[in-house]
């Protein structure tokens, strides 16, 4: 029989000091979706390893660790993936009426070729030897776990002074073919990673007045019930 008393013995720091706590919140506050990368600057191997290690320490349902990180460095391969972005970008522009359509087309929404490398975070949904603890009622938790890895990667990169840009406007089928993903392994996030030209004081779409930041009070639903609000 397991002795649960051992679980109650502290093995890690219970609370961080003021400087460390401030640094964590500052990294979260200043994380940005980076599109402009400094040309000709590689990400040092030790820095990349620390960033990927942070991603690999994300929480996961049933400790399943269902993620994978496909590193894409080849320029020709990235150019083909960018071609997919350009096709999707034009289709998406048609969803917006003018003048929003023209504004949308003016935005820089990727740095696929300019970044030092691309990282595709994938989730492995293939059957396992046994059920994943905690995923029977909500199997989408496996995908959510991979999203946690994306966030860890992003925050660790920011702490290292490395920019990350998530390119959501790309065809999953193209990623599947280009990255040789087997059936059951799905792309979750296609990320541009490299040294940024700058970290801006505001997210781009906020700075360019595409969308304002919602107030915290508008997204907190106290009292155990969701209160519908106009977004």
HELIX and SHEET records of a PDB file:
HELIX    1   1 UNK A    4  UNK A    8  5                                   5    
HELIX    2   2 UNK A   18  UNK A   30  1                                  13    
HELIX    3   3 UNK A   45  UNK A   56  1                                  12    
HELIX    4   4 UNK A   61  UNK A   63  5                                   3    
HELIX    5   5 UNK A   75  UNK A   93  1                                  19    
HELIX    6   6 UNK A  100  UNK A  106  1                                   7    
HELIX    7   7 UNK A  141  UNK A  159  1                                  19    
HELIX    8   8 UNK A  172  UNK A  178  1                                   7    
HELIX    9   9 UNK A  204  UNK A  207  1                                   4    
HELIX   10  10 UNK A  216  UNK A  218  5                                   3    
SHEET    1   A 4 UNK A  67  UNK A  72  0                                        
SHEET    2   A 4 UNK A 117  UNK A 124 -1                                        
SHEET    3   A 4 UNK A 185  UNK A 194 -1                                        
SHEET    4   A 4 UNK A 163  UNK A 166 -1                                        
END                                                                             
